[in-house]
Amino acid sequence: MRRRSVVALTRRQPTVCRALFIFAAPSVTSDETVAVGGQVRLTCRVAESDNSSLQWSNTAQQTLYFGEKRALRDNRIQLYRSTSTELSITIDNVQLSDEGDYTCSIFTMPVRTARATVTVLGVPGKPQISGNEEAVQEGGEVTLTCTSTGSKPPAKLRWYQGDRELEGEAQGVCSDPGSLTYTVRSQVTLTVSRSDDNALITCAVDHESLASGDVKSSQALMFLHRTSNVQVKSLAPSNTFSLSFSLSPVRPTSYEWLKTDGELPPLAKVDGAFLRFEMLNKSDNGVYLCNADNGIGQSQGEYKLLVPPPRCPTPLFPGLPLAPPAPLLLLLPPLLDHAVIGGVVAVIVFILLCLLIVLGRYLIRHKGTYLTHEAKGSDDAPDADTAIINAEGGHSGAEDKKEYFI
């Protein structure tokens, strides 16, 4: 009776496979499966020892071990255990050529044999995704192809978008030239939309030599959509307005600037996504539009420009005119400190007050002297009439006129 067991193996942790034979009635055999690069152990046992030798032979009936003696010079094949009732050997770094039936013989009369079939799995390579080398227009379809080589038996390919499995279509199985492995292909067709932008599409290999999801490849969807969310913003204080837009695989290739109520101002210069003003004034007020085109479609952004009126300067001295005379502008430094100006004005006012006081005292002193000289003649007059005459300008003189009668 033969019993078959299959063990899934990986490259990372090659598992030892054992083929066990017990020469008793009934005899028992164990077929094993191993992945390329793994290790298999072949074990031959008898129930009782009659001093008969045990021997292992390969698929070409070449003797590998006869008891403890190596018969074939292959360093991959090593003796694991040899007793009167057991002969176990191991084969490292198993290759596809090692697949086949191995024979354990016990040299009795007659010679008895038992066979073990070793199946070697070809480990599939990492899948390759093709078909999205160029961006697809929004709303169009894209067909992706996934290819994996080196599997034995042929692997299965599965498609996923995120965690959601997609329905793919197998494209056939081909034998790899000069090998026992196979190449498998699968396709999936998608209708792309804006929500699929940069979505990851994954192709995973499903094979008994691999753990679930152990080998896979992913690719981000790349498709075209028209430029959207166009916005115009001011780059103050440079008097420049720029255009911003949502990301797209194809950036805008042309720009058009317009003014809703007429032509662009003469001092406005168009520089691609920029509109520059050498100088802003109230005549530039209005709504400006920018049309961006990336070859797939157009989008438009707008900006309402309001140039504020000029601000009136604050006078340095309340009560004085806002625009001082030209000579004053030339005398005052442009950045003269307010405290210095106040000090100068205070000194000037002080000097003027001093001059007024001196001039007043001078006038008062000279007026008193004049009055004193006018009243001097009345003090020496003998009577009132004479005093009046002297006050009116008459003078007694050094000598009075005298009249003599003869």
C-alpha positions as CSV (number, residue, x, y, z in Angstrom):
1,M,0.0,0.0,0.0
2,R,1.3,3.4,-0.9
3,R,0.4,6.6,0.9
4,R,1.0,10.1,-0.7
5,S,1.5,13.3,1.2
6,V,2.2,16.8,-0.1
7,V,4.1,19.5,1.8
8,A,4.0,23.1,0.6
9,L,7.6,24.5,0.8
10,T,9.0,28.0,0.4
11,R,12.4,29.3,-0.5
12,R,12.8,31.0,2.8
13,Q,12.4,27.8,5.0
14,P,13.1,24.7,3.0
15,T,11.4,21.8,4.7
16,V,12.9,18.4,5.0
17,C,10.8,15.8,3.1
18,R,10.9,12.1,4.2
19,A,10.2,9.0,2.3
20,L,9.6,6.1,4.7
21,F,9.6,2.4,3.7
22,I,8.8,-0.4,6.1
23,F,9.5,-3.8,4.8
24,A,6.8,-5.8,6.4
25,A,3.5,-7.0,5.4
26,P,2.0,-4.8,4.1
27,S,4.8,-2.5,3.0
28,V,4.3,1.3,3.4
29,T,5.8,4.1,1.2
30,S,5.5,7.9,1.4
31,D,5.7,10.2,-1.6
32,E,6.9,13.7,-0.9
33,T,6.8,17.1,-2.6
34,V,9.5,19.7,-2.3
35,A,10.2,23.1,-3.8
36,V,13.2,24.0,-5.9
37,G,16.1,24.8,-3.5
38,G,14.7,22.8,-0.6
39,Q,15.8,19.6,1.1
40,V,14.3,16.1,0.9
41,R,15.0,13.2,3.3
42,L,14.6,9.6,2.1
43,T,14.2,6.9,4.8
44,C,14.2,3.2,4.3
45,R,13.3,0.8,7.3
46,V,12.8,-2.9,7.8
47,A,10.9,-4.4,10.7
48,E,13.5,-7.0,11.6
49,S,17.2,-7.2,10.9
50,D,18.7,-10.2,9.2
51,N,22.1,-8.6,8.6
52,S,21.0,-7.7,5.0
53,S,22.3,-4.5,3.5
54,L,20.1,-1.6,2.5
55,Q,20.7,0.5,-0.6
56,W,19.3,3.8,-2.1
57,S,19.2,4.4,-5.9
58,N,18.3,7.5,-7.8
59,T,15.8,7.9,-10.7
60,A,18.5,6.6,-13.2
61,Q,19.0,3.5,-11.0
62,Q,22.5,4.8,-9.9
63,T,23.4,3.7,-6.4
64,L,23.6,6.6,-4.0
65,Y,24.4,4.8,-0.7
66,F,25.1,1.2,0.1
67,G,24.9,1.0,3.8
68,E,27.2,3.7,5.1
69,K,29.3,3.8,1.9
70,R,28.8,6.6,-0.6
71,A,28.5,5.3,-4.1
72,L,27.8,8.5,-6.2
73,R,30.0,11.6,-5.9
74,D,27.4,14.2,-5.4
75,N,28.0,16.5,-2.4
76,R,24.4,17.4,-2.2
77,I,23.6,13.8,-1.1
78,Q,24.5,13.1,2.5
79,L,24.1,10.1,4.9
80,Y,21.6,10.9,7.6
81,R,21.4,7.6,9.6
82,S,22.5,4.0,9.0
83,T,21.5,1.1,11.2
84,S,20.7,-2.5,10.7
85,T,17.0,-1.6,10.2
86,E,17.3,1.9,8.7
87,L,19.1,3.8,5.9
88,S,18.3,7.5,5.6
89,I,19.9,10.0,3.2
90,T,19.2,13.7,2.5
91,I,19.4,15.7,-0.8
92,D,20.1,19.4,-0.5
93,N,19.3,22.2,-2.9
94,V,16.8,20.1,-4.8
95,Q,16.5,20.9,-8.5
96,L,13.8,20.0,-11.1
97,S,16.1,17.3,-12.5
98,D,15.9,15.5,-9.1
99,E,12.3,14.7,-9.6
100,G,11.3,11.1,-10.1
101,D,11.1,7.7,-8.5
102,Y,13.8,6.7,-5.9
103,T,14.3,3.0,-5.0
104,C,15.3,1.4,-1.7
105,S,16.5,-2.3,-2.0
106,I,17.2,-4.9,0.7
107,F,19.4,-7.7,-0.6
108,T,17.7,-10.8,0.6
109,M,16.6,-13.9,-1.3
110,P,14.7,-12.7,-3.1
111,V,15.7,-9.0,-3.3
112,R,12.9,-6.8,-2.1
113,T,12.4,-3.2,-3.2
114,A,10.2,-0.2,-2.5
115,R,9.8,3.1,-4.3
116,A,9.3,6.7,-3.3
117,T,8.3,9.4,-5.8
118,V,9.8,12.9,-5.2
119,T,7.9,15.8,-6.9
120,V,9.8,19.0,-7.3
121,L,7.8,22.3,-7.5
122,G,9.0,25.1,-9.7
123,V,8.7,28.4,-7.7
124,P,7.1,31.1,-9.8
125,G,9.0,34.4,-10.3
126,K,7.7,37.9,-9.3
127,P,4.9,38.9,-11.7
128,Q,5.4,41.7,-14.1
129,I,2.5,44.2,-14.9
130,S,2.3,45.9,-18.3
131,G,-0.2,47.9,-20.3
132,N,-0.3,51.3,-18.4
133,E,3.0,52.7,-19.8
134,E,1.0,55.8,-21.1
135,A,-1.6,57.7,-19.2
136,V,-5.2,57.0,-20.2
137,Q,-7.8,59.7,-20.6
138,E,-10.4,60.0,-17.9
139,G,-13.4,57.8,-18.6
140,G,-11.4,55.5,-20.9
141,E,-10.5,51.9,-20.5
142,V,-7.1,50.4,-19.6
143,T,-6.1,46.7,-20.0
144,L,-3.4,45.4,-17.7
145,T,-1.4,42.2,-18.3
146,C,0.3,40.2,-15.6
147,T,3.0,37.7,-16.5
148,S,4.8,35.2,-14.2
149,T,7.4,32.6,-15.3
150,G,9.1,29.6,-13.7
151,S,6.1,27.9,-12.0
152,K,5.5,24.1,-11.9
153,P,2.7,23.2,-12.0
154,P,1.4,26.4,-13.7
155,A,0.5,29.1,-11.1
156,K,-2.7,31.0,-10.9
157,L,-2.8,34.8,-11.0
158,R,-5.2,37.0,-9.0
159,W,-6.0,40.7,-9.4
160,Y,-6.7,43.2,-6.6
161,Q,-7.5,46.9,-6.3
162,G,-6.7,47.7,-2.8
163,D,-8.3,44.9,-0.8
164,R,-11.0,44.2,-3.4
165,E,-10.4,41.3,-5.7
166,L,-11.0,42.0,-9.4
167,E,-12.1,39.6,-12.0
168,G,-9.2,38.7,-14.3
169,E,-9.1,36.6,-17.5
170,A,-6.5,33.9,-17.9
171,Q,-4.5,34.3,-21.2
172,G,-3.0,30.8,-21.4
173,V,-0.1,28.7,-20.2
174,C,3.1,28.3,-22.1
175,S,6.0,25.9,-21.4
176,D,9.3,27.7,-20.8
177,P,11.9,26.8,-23.4
178,G,14.3,24.1,-22.3
179,S,12.7,23.8,-18.9
180,L,10.0,21.9,-17.1
181,T,8.4,25.1,-15.8
182,Y,5.6,27.3,-17.2
183,T,4.8,30.9,-18.0
184,V,1.3,32.1,-17.1
185,R,-0.5,35.3,-18.1
186,S,-3.7,37.1,-17.0
187,Q,-5.5,40.3,-18.0
188,V,-7.9,42.7,-16.4
189,T,-9.7,45.6,-18.0
190,L,-10.7,48.7,-16.0
191,T,-12.7,51.8,-16.8
192,V,-10.9,54.6,-15.0
193,S,-12.6,57.5,-13.2
194,R,-11.4,60.4,-11.1
195,S,-11.6,58.3,-7.9
196,D,-9.2,55.8,-9.4
197,D,-6.4,58.3,-9.7
198,N,-3.1,56.7,-8.4
199,A,-5.1,53.6,-7.2
200,L,-2.8,50.6,-6.7
201,I,-3.6,47.5,-8.9
202,T,-1.9,44.4,-7.6
203,C,-1.2,41.1,-9.3
204,A,-0.6,38.2,-6.9
205,V,0.7,34.7,-7.6
206,D,-1.2,31.8,-6.1
207,H,1.0,28.6,-6.0
208,E,1.4,25.7,-3.7
209,S,5.1,26.5,-3.2
210,L,4.3,29.9,-1.8
211,A,2.6,31.3,1.2
212,S,-0.5,33.3,0.4
213,G,0.4,36.7,-1.1
214,D,4.1,35.9,-0.8
215,V,4.9,37.0,-4.4
216,K,3.1,40.0,-5.9
217,S,3.5,43.2,-7.8
218,S,1.6,46.5,-7.7
219,Q,1.2,49.4,-10.1
220,A,-0.5,52.7,-9.7
221,L,-3.1,53.7,-12.3
222,M,-2.0,56.7,-14.4
223,F,-4.6,58.5,-16.4
224,L,-5.3,61.9,-17.9
225,H,-7.9,64.3,-16.7
226,R,-8.5,67.9,-17.6
227,T,-6.9,70.6,-15.4
228,S,-9.3,71.4,-12.6
229,N,-9.7,73.6,-9.6
230,V,-7.9,76.5,-11.3
231,Q,-7.3,79.3,-8.9
232,V,-5.8,82.8,-9.4
233,K,-4.0,84.4,-6.5
234,S,-2.1,87.6,-5.9
235,L,1.6,87.5,-5.2
236,A,1.7,90.8,-3.3
237,P,3.6,93.0,-3.1
238,S,5.2,92.1,-6.5
239,N,2.0,93.1,-8.4
240,T,1.9,89.6,-9.9
241,F,-1.0,87.2,-10.2
242,S,-0.3,83.5,-10.6
243,L,-2.4,80.5,-11.7
244,S,-2.6,77.3,-9.5
245,F,-4.4,74.1,-10.5
246,S,-4.9,70.5,-9.4
247,L,-2.2,67.9,-10.2
248,S,-2.5,66.0,-13.4
249,P,-0.1,63.7,-15.3
250,V,-0.2,66.3,-18.1
251,R,0.3,69.9,-16.9
252,P,-1.3,72.8,-18.8
253,T,0.5,73.7,-22.0
254,S,-1.2,77.0,-22.8
255,Y,-2.6,79.9,-20.8
256,E,-4.9,82.7,-21.8
257,W,-5.5,85.8,-19.6
258,L,-8.6,88.0,-20.1
259,K,-10.4,90.9,-18.5
260,T,-14.2,90.7,-18.5
261,D,-14.8,94.4,-19.1
262,G,-12.3,95.0,-21.9
263,E,-8.7,94.5,-22.9
264,L,-5.8,93.9,-20.5
265,P,-4.2,97.1,-19.2
266,P,-1.3,98.3,-21.3
267,L,1.1,97.9,-18.3
268,A,0.0,94.2,-17.7
269,K,2.4,91.6,-19.0
270,V,1.5,88.0,-19.6
271,D,4.1,85.4,-18.7
272,G,2.6,82.0,-19.0
273,A,0.8,81.2,-15.7
274,F,1.7,84.7,-14.4
275,L,0.1,88.1,-15.1
276,R,2.5,91.0,-14.0
277,F,1.6,94.7,-13.5
278,E,4.4,97.2,-13.6
279,M,2.2,99.6,-11.7
280,L,-1.3,99.4,-10.3
281,N,-3.9,102.1,-10.4
282,K,-7.7,102.4,-10.2
283,S,-8.2,101.9,-13.9
284,D,-6.9,98.3,-13.4
285,N,-9.9,97.3,-11.3
286,G,-12.0,94.5,-12.7
287,V,-12.4,90.7,-13.0
288,Y,-9.5,88.8,-14.6
289,L,-9.9,85.3,-16.1
290,C,-7.3,82.7,-16.9
291,N,-8.0,79.7,-19.1
292,A,-5.6,76.7,-18.7
293,D,-5.5,73.9,-21.3
294,N,-3.6,70.6,-20.9
295,G,-4.7,69.1,-24.3
296,I,-7.5,67.1,-22.6
297,G,-9.7,70.0,-21.6
298,Q,-9.9,73.5,-20.3
299,S,-10.6,75.0,-16.9
300,Q,-11.0,78.6,-15.9
301,G,-10.1,80.6,-12.8
302,E,-10.9,84.2,-12.0
303,Y,-9.7,87.0,-9.7
304,K,-11.4,90.2,-8.8
305,L,-8.9,93.1,-8.5
306,L,-9.7,96.1,-6.4
307,V,-6.9,98.7,-6.2
308,P,-7.3,100.7,-2.9
309,P,-7.2,104.5,-3.1
310,P,-4.0,106.3,-2.1
311,R,-3.7,107.0,1.6
312,C,-3.6,110.6,2.8
313,P,-0.4,111.4,4.7
314,T,-0.7,112.5,8.3
315,P,0.6,116.1,8.9
316,L,3.6,116.5,11.1
317,F,2.3,119.6,12.8
318,P,-1.5,120.0,13.3
319,G,-2.8,123.2,11.8
320,L,0.0,123.4,9.1
321,P,-0.8,122.6,5.5
322,L,-0.2,119.0,4.4
323,A,2.2,120.0,1.7
324,P,4.8,122.4,3.1
325,P,6.4,124.9,0.8
326,A,9.2,123.7,-1.4
327,P,12.0,125.5,0.5
328,L,10.9,123.8,3.7
329,L,11.0,120.4,2.1
330,L,14.6,121.1,1.0
331,L,15.6,122.2,4.4
332,L,14.1,119.3,6.4
333,P,15.6,115.8,6.0
334,P,13.1,113.3,4.7
335,L,13.3,111.2,7.9
336,L,13.7,114.1,10.4
337,D,12.7,113.0,13.9
338,H,9.5,114.6,15.3
339,A,11.2,115.3,18.7
340,V,13.9,117.3,16.9
341,I,11.4,119.3,15.0
342,G,9.5,120.1,18.2
343,G,12.6,121.3,19.8
344,V,13.5,123.6,16.9
345,V,10.0,125.1,17.0
346,A,10.2,125.7,20.7
347,V,13.5,127.5,20.4
348,I,12.2,129.7,17.7
349,V,9.1,130.6,19.7
350,F,11.3,131.4,22.8
351,I,13.5,133.7,20.7
352,L,10.5,135.5,19.3
353,L,9.0,136.0,22.8
354,C,12.3,137.4,24.1
355,L,12.5,139.9,21.2
356,L,8.9,141.1,21.9
357,I,9.7,141.6,25.6
358,V,12.9,143.6,24.8
359,L,11.1,145.7,22.2
360,G,8.3,146.5,24.6
361,R,10.6,147.7,27.3
362,Y,12.5,149.8,24.9
363,L,9.3,151.6,23.7
364,I,8.0,152.1,27.2
365,R,11.3,153.7,28.4
366,H,11.5,156.2,25.5
367,K,7.9,157.3,25.9
368,G,8.5,158.3,29.6
369,T,11.5,160.4,28.8
370,Y,9.5,162.4,26.2
371,L,6.7,163.1,28.7
372,T,9.2,164.2,31.3
373,H,10.8,166.8,29.0
374,E,7.4,168.2,28.1
375,A,6.3,168.8,31.7
376,K,9.6,170.3,32.9
377,G,8.7,174.0,32.0
378,S,5.5,174.0,34.1
379,D,7.4,173.3,37.3
380,D,9.3,176.7,37.1
381,A,6.3,178.9,36.1
382,P,5.3,181.6,38.6
383,D,1.7,181.3,37.8
384,A,-0.8,179.1,36.0
385,D,-0.8,181.1,32.7
386,T,2.9,180.9,32.4
387,A,2.9,177.2,33.1
388,I,0.3,176.6,30.3
389,I,2.5,178.7,28.0
390,N,5.6,176.7,28.9
391,A,3.7,173.4,28.5
392,E,2.5,174.4,25.0
393,G,6.0,174.7,23.9
394,G,7.1,178.0,25.3
395,H,10.5,178.1,27.1
396,S,11.6,180.5,29.8
397,G,15.0,180.6,28.2
398,A,18.2,181.5,29.9
399,E,17.2,185.1,30.0
400,D,13.7,186.7,29.9
401,K,13.1,189.4,27.4
402,K,12.9,192.7,29.1
403,E,11.4,195.9,27.8
404,Y,12.8,199.3,28.7
405,F,10.8,202.7,28.4
406,I,12.6,205.9,27.9
